Amino acid sequence: MRQINRLNRRRFIFGSAALSVVGRAGFAAGKDGGRLLVGTQTSGSSKGIYSYSFAASTGDLTALGLAAEAENPTFLALAPDGKTVLVANELDKFEGKDGGAVSTFTLDRTRTRLSKVSQVASGGGGTCHVAFDRTGKAAFAANYGGGSAASFAVGAGGALSPAVSFFQYSGQGPNKERQEAPHAHRVTVSPDNRFLLVNDLGLDTIHLYRLDASTAKLVANEPAAWRSAPGAGPRALRFHPNGRVAYCVTEMTSSVVVLRWDSERGALETVQEIVMKPADFQGATNGDDITIDREGRFAYATDRFDDIVVTFAISPSDGKLTVVDRIPCGGKVPRHLTLDPSGRWLLIANQESDTISVLARDGKTGKLTDSGKSFPLSRPQCLVFV
């Protein structure tokens, strides 16, 4: 039976959680809905990846059932052509060897079901994040427990090659409990598809690589990395639609760092750092994830343990952030968030409350309001509209 690495990110964050069963409502799609895939932790009652229809007129989710059975599919990525889904299998053993796995599935849009195409070793335990390049011919994985990152070529029908490039990191950070070793947490392709950025929570680093998209081959860039403040733990990364600015969420300091992106050199420069947690909040918090609206006017970031979502206004001149509002995220321990295709709703996967919350969004002001909508699912981790 699979086990989650005792040294991975789960040990610090989670105790036991109440389990909930996925709601069933047949297989009828919402009257005006898009389709949503949700990756889960299968240490609860979840069995893999679940599908929903989403009604943009009301903000309601309708459960369509199990899209695919899978082992600990904690992060999903949709290929640029919309036909293939890339999955991080967050395991510490795969095929009898230490390490996690990466899988691909073909998406049947009519039924919102997934058919497995391939599964390969990720090269390190606790594979927690995956991404495609912008052609869909290269894929990448971050291994949290293994402290490593890998790239893969994507062949016909979405089949993955064995790892083309692999990087094993070493060292420690100043936080002895959280940074006892490297912990790769995010793989992000640059807007021009020439670079891969790897957030390393354990080493307070974003590693920088040059990408040959035709082969999925990575080579170290010069400069080789960006460094955060000691003990900050860079966790998540998101580029602004203009491609000139990126936003890094730090886990241990619960901040968003605004970074200027030099696309010629493949270099990041710190512009601003802004704390998410309220000044009057007592206790430890952990930064989680960030998303940006299509227009690039507002950003939304989640913070755990105070369990809030922060709305930021984005300066059109330099990308700097101003806090607009902080409100409860609608559950406990948010793991991932996404805006629906209409931009009217923000959806949040809340692991410890076993729910997906849906917050209403004002497109003009950027502000969020509690819609009172919450939908049960055991240990949701990742939300991807398809």
matplotlib code that plots the C-alpha trace (Angstrom):
import matplotlib.pyplot as plt

x = [0.0, 1.3, 2.4, 3.2, 6.7, 7.0, 9.5, 7.4, 5.2, 2.2, 3.9, 4.2, 0.7, -1.8, -3.2, -6.1, -9.0, -12.7, -13.6, -16.4, -17.9, -18.2, -21.6, -23.4, -25.8, -25.9, -24.0, -26.0, -23.9, -24.9, -27.1, -24.4, -21.4, -17.8, -16.2, -13.8, -11.3, -10.2, -7.1, -7.2, -5.2, -6.2, -5.3, -8.9, -12.0, -11.1, -10.0, -8.4, -9.5, -13.1, -15.1, -17.8, -19.9, -19.9, -22.8, -21.4, -24.8, -25.2, -21.7, -22.9, -20.9, -22.6, -20.6, -20.1, -18.2, -14.8, -13.0, -10.1, -8.8, -5.3, -2.8, -2.5, -3.1, -2.3, -1.7, -3.0, -2.0, -3.9, -2.0, -2.1, -4.2, -6.7, -6.5, -4.0, -3.9, -0.6, -0.8, 1.6, 1.4, 2.6, 4.1, 7.3, 7.4, 6.7, 7.1, 8.9, 11.5, 11.8, 10.3, 7.0, 5.5, 4.1, 1.1, -0.7, -4.4, -6.4, -9.5, -12.9, -14.7, -18.1, -18.1, -15.5, -13.6, -9.8, -8.1, -4.6, -1.9, 1.4, 3.1, 6.8, 9.1, 9.6, 13.0, 12.2, 9.6, 6.6, 6.0, 3.8, 3.7, 3.7, 3.6, 3.6, 5.7, 3.8, 4.0, 2.8, 5.9, 7.7, 6.6, 8.2, 7.9, 8.9, 9.6, 9.1, 10.2, 13.1, 14.3, 14.6, 13.2, 12.9, 11.8, 10.1, 9.4, 5.8, 5.2, 2.3, -1.0, 0.5, 2.9, 5.8, 9.4, 11.7, 13.3, 15.3, 16.8, 17.1, 18.4, 19.1, 19.5, 21.4, 21.8, 19.7, 17.9, 17.8, 14.4, 15.5, 12.1, 10.9, 14.3, 16.3, 16.7, 15.8, 12.1, 11.2, 7.6, 6.8, 7.9, 7.0, 7.7, 8.5, 6.0, 8.4, 9.0, 12.8, 13.2, 12.0, 11.9, 11.9, 10.8, 12.8, 11.1, 14.0, 16.8, 15.1, 15.8, 14.2, 16.5, 16.7, 17.2, 17.3, 14.8, 15.1, 11.4, 12.0, 13.8, 12.7, 16.4, 17.2, 20.6, 21.5, 21.1, 23.4, 22.3, 21.5, 19.0, 17.1, 17.3, 14.5, 15.0, 16.5, 13.8, 11.0, 10.4, 9.4, 6.5, 4.3, 5.0, 2.7, 3.6, 1.5, -0.2, 2.2, 5.1, 7.3, 6.4, 6.1, 4.6, 6.2, 4.3, 6.6, 5.3, 6.9, 6.7, 3.2, 4.3, 3.9, 7.2, 6.8, 9.6, 10.7, 11.5, 14.4, 13.4, 16.7, 18.9, 16.4, 16.8, 14.5, 14.8, 12.9, 10.6, 8.3, 7.4, 3.9, 2.7, -0.6, -1.6, -3.4, -1.3, -3.5, -3.5, -1.7, -0.1, 1.8, 0.5, 1.7, 1.5, -0.2, -0.9, -1.8, -3.8, -4.4, -7.4, -7.2, -7.0, -4.0, -5.7, -6.2, -4.3, -5.7, -3.5, -4.4, -2.9, -3.3, -4.1, -5.6, -7.4, -7.9, -7.8, -6.2, -7.3, -4.5, -4.8, -2.0, -0.3, -0.4, 3.0, 5.2, 3.2, 3.4, 0.6, -1.8, -4.0, -7.7, -9.3, -8.8, -11.7, -12.1, -11.4, -14.6, -12.8, -9.8, -6.2, -6.6, -4.4, -5.2, -7.4, -8.6, -10.9, -13.7, -13.7, -16.2, -14.1, -17.2, -16.2, -13.1, -12.9, -10.7, -9.8, -9.8, -8.1, -8.9, -12.5, -12.9, -14.7, -14.5, -15.6, -16.9, -16.6, -18.3, -16.1, -16.8, -14.8, -14.7, -13.4, -11.8, -13.5, -14.7, -17.8, -18.8, -21.5, -22.3, -21.5, -19.4, -19.2, -17.9, -14.9, -12.4, -9.0, -9.2, -5.8, -6.0, -8.7, -8.4, -11.1, -11.1]
y = [0.0, 3.5, 5.8, 9.5, 10.4, 11.2, 13.9, 15.6, 18.7, 16.8, 16.0, 19.7, 20.7, 18.0, 16.1, 13.8, 15.2, 14.4, 12.5, 13.3, 11.5, 13.0, 14.3, 12.5, 14.1, 11.8, 12.8, 15.8, 18.9, 22.3, 24.3, 26.9, 25.2, 24.6, 21.4, 21.1, 18.4, 18.1, 16.3, 14.8, 13.2, 9.5, 9.0, 9.8, 8.4, 9.9, 7.5, 9.8, 12.6, 13.9, 15.8, 18.5, 20.7, 24.4, 26.8, 30.3, 31.8, 30.5, 29.4, 25.8, 22.7, 19.4, 16.2, 14.1, 11.3, 9.8, 10.9, 8.5, 6.3, 7.4, 7.2, 10.5, 12.8, 16.0, 18.3, 18.4, 20.4, 20.6, 20.5, 23.5, 21.6, 20.6, 16.9, 15.6, 16.0, 15.7, 14.4, 14.5, 11.2, 12.3, 9.0, 8.0, 4.6, 3.8, 0.3, -0.9, 1.9, 5.1, 8.1, 9.4, 9.3, 11.4, 10.3, 11.4, 10.9, 11.6, 13.8, 12.7, 16.0, 14.5, 12.4, 14.4, 11.2, 10.4, 7.4, 6.7, 6.9, 6.6, 6.7, 7.1, 7.6, 11.2, 10.6, 11.8, 11.2, 13.5, 14.7, 17.7, 19.8, 19.3, 21.6, 21.5, 23.8, 26.0, 23.6, 20.6, 18.6, 18.9, 18.3, 19.0, 17.8, 19.1, 16.5, 17.9, 15.0, 14.1, 17.7, 17.4, 18.4, 16.6, 17.1, 14.7, 14.6, 14.2, 11.9, 10.8, 10.7, 12.3, 9.5, 10.5, 9.6, 8.7, 11.8, 13.8, 16.1, 15.5, 17.8, 16.6, 19.5, 19.5, 21.7, 23.2, 26.4, 28.2, 26.8, 23.5, 21.9, 23.0, 23.4, 20.4, 19.5, 20.8, 20.8, 21.5, 22.8, 24.4, 24.1, 27.2, 27.8, 31.3, 33.2, 32.9, 29.2, 29.6, 29.0, 26.8, 28.1, 25.7, 27.0, 25.3, 25.9, 24.2, 26.2, 29.6, 29.5, 29.7, 27.6, 28.9, 26.7, 27.2, 25.0, 23.4, 22.7, 20.4, 17.9, 18.9, 19.2, 21.7, 23.3, 25.6, 29.3, 32.1, 33.5, 30.1, 31.2, 33.9, 33.9, 34.8, 36.1, 33.4, 31.1, 32.5, 29.3, 30.2, 27.9, 29.1, 31.3, 32.9, 35.2, 38.3, 38.2, 40.9, 38.5, 41.1, 40.4, 37.3, 36.8, 34.4, 33.2, 32.4, 29.7, 30.4, 34.2, 34.3, 36.9, 37.7, 38.8, 40.9, 40.0, 41.8, 39.2, 39.8, 37.6, 38.0, 36.9, 34.7, 36.6, 37.7, 40.9, 41.7, 44.7, 44.4, 42.1, 42.3, 40.3, 38.5, 37.8, 40.5, 42.5, 41.5, 37.7, 35.7, 32.4, 30.8, 31.0, 29.5, 31.1, 28.8, 29.8, 32.7, 33.3, 36.4, 37.5, 37.5, 41.3, 41.4, 43.9, 41.7, 38.9, 36.5, 34.6, 32.1, 31.9, 28.8, 28.5, 32.0, 30.5, 33.7, 34.8, 38.2, 40.4, 42.6, 45.3, 45.2, 48.4, 48.7, 50.5, 48.3, 45.3, 46.2, 45.1, 46.9, 44.9, 45.4, 43.0, 40.0, 37.6, 33.9, 31.4, 29.4, 26.4, 25.1, 24.8, 26.0, 24.1, 25.6, 28.3, 29.2, 31.6, 30.1, 30.9, 33.7, 35.5, 35.8, 33.2, 32.1, 28.4, 27.2, 23.6, 23.4, 20.2, 20.0, 20.9, 18.5, 21.2, 23.3, 26.8, 29.2, 32.9, 35.6, 38.1, 41.7, 42.1, 45.9, 46.2, 42.8, 42.2, 38.8, 38.0, 34.8, 33.2, 30.6, 27.9, 24.9, 21.5, 18.3, 16.3, 14.4, 16.2, 18.3, 19.5, 21.0, 22.6, 22.7, 23.9, 22.0]
z = [0.0, -0.9, 1.8, 1.8, 2.7, 6.4, 5.6, 2.9, 3.2, 4.6, 7.9, 8.9, 7.8, 8.5, 11.3, 10.9, 8.8, 8.7, 5.5, 3.2, 0.4, -3.1, -3.8, -6.6, -8.9, -11.9, -15.0, -16.2, -16.8, -15.4, -17.8, -18.6, -17.1, -17.9, -16.8, -13.8, -12.9, -9.3, -8.1, -4.6, -1.9, -1.8, 1.8, 2.6, 0.8, -2.6, -5.3, -7.8, -10.1, -10.0, -12.6, -12.2, -14.3, -13.3, -13.7, -14.2, -13.8, -10.2, -9.1, -8.5, -9.0, -10.0, -9.3, -12.4, -10.6, -10.8, -14.0, -13.4, -10.6, -9.7, -6.8, -5.0, -8.0, -6.2, -9.1, -12.7, -15.8, -19.1, -22.3, -24.6, -27.1, -24.4, -25.1, -22.5, -18.7, -16.9, -13.3, -10.4, -8.4, -5.0, -3.8, -2.0, -3.8, -7.4, -9.0, -5.9, -5.9, -3.9, -5.7, -7.1, -10.6, -13.4, -15.5, -18.6, -19.5, -22.6, -21.9, -23.2, -23.2, -23.9, -20.8, -18.8, -18.3, -18.4, -20.0, -18.9, -21.5, -19.7, -16.3, -15.6, -12.6, -11.5, -10.1, -6.6, -3.8, -3.2, -6.7, -6.0, -9.1, -12.9, -16.0, -19.7, -21.9, -24.3, -27.2, -25.2, -26.3, -23.0, -19.4, -16.0, -12.4, -9.0, -6.3, -2.9, -0.8, -3.1, -3.5, -7.3, -10.6, -14.0, -17.6, -20.0, -23.7, -24.6, -27.6, -29.8, -27.9, -24.9, -23.9, -21.6, -22.1, -19.2, -17.7, -20.2, -17.7, -13.9, -11.2, -7.6, -5.2, -2.0, 1.1, 3.9, 4.8, 8.2, 9.2, 10.8, 10.7, 7.3, 5.4, 6.6, 2.9, -0.6, -1.3, -5.0, -5.0, -8.4, -12.0, -14.2, -17.8, -18.9, -21.1, -24.1, -23.5, -23.3, -19.5, -16.7, -13.2, -10.2, -6.8, -4.0, -0.6, 1.2, -0.2, -0.5, -4.2, -7.6, -9.9, -13.5, -16.6, -20.3, -22.2, -25.6, -26.2, -29.1, -26.9, -23.3, -22.5, -19.7, -19.0, -16.1, -16.8, -15.9, -13.5, -12.1, -9.4, -7.6, -3.8, -1.4, 2.1, 4.4, 5.8, 3.5, 1.5, -2.1, -2.8, -5.7, -8.8, -11.4, -14.3, -15.1, -18.5, -19.7, -19.3, -17.6, -13.9, -11.8, -8.3, -5.8, -2.8, 0.2, 2.5, 5.8, 5.7, 4.1, 1.6, -2.0, -3.7, -6.9, -9.3, -12.4, -15.2, -17.6, -20.5, -22.3, -19.5, -17.7, -14.5, -11.6, -9.6, -6.4, -6.7, -3.7, -0.9, 0.7, 3.7, 3.4, 7.0, 8.9, 11.4, 14.3, 13.5, 16.3, 15.3, 12.5, 8.9, 5.6, 2.2, -0.4, -4.0, -6.3, -9.4, -11.6, -13.7, -17.5, -17.6, -15.3, -12.9, -9.8, -8.1, -5.5, -3.0, -0.2, 3.2, 5.4, 9.1, 9.1, 6.1, 4.1, 0.5, -0.2, -3.1, -4.6, -7.1, -9.7, -10.7, -14.6, -14.6, -12.6, -11.4, -7.7, -5.4, -3.1, -0.7, -1.6, 0.9, 3.1, 3.6, 4.8, 2.1, 2.9, 4.4, 6.2, 4.8, 1.2, -1.3, -4.7, -6.2, -9.7, -11.4, -13.5, -17.3, -16.9, -14.2, -12.0, -9.4, -7.5, -6.5, -3.7, -2.8, 1.0, 2.2, 5.9, 5.6, 2.6, 0.6, -2.6, -1.8, -4.4, -3.8, -5.9, -7.7, -8.7, -12.0, -11.6, -8.1, -7.8, -4.5, -3.4, -1.3, 0.4, -1.8, 0.9, -1.6, -0.5, -2.1, -0.4, -1.6, 0.4, 0.5, -2.7, -3.9, -7.4, -9.6, -13.4, -15.8, -19.0]

ax = plt.figure().add_subplot(projection="3d")
ax.plot(x, y, z, "-o")
ax.set_aspect("equal")
plt.show()
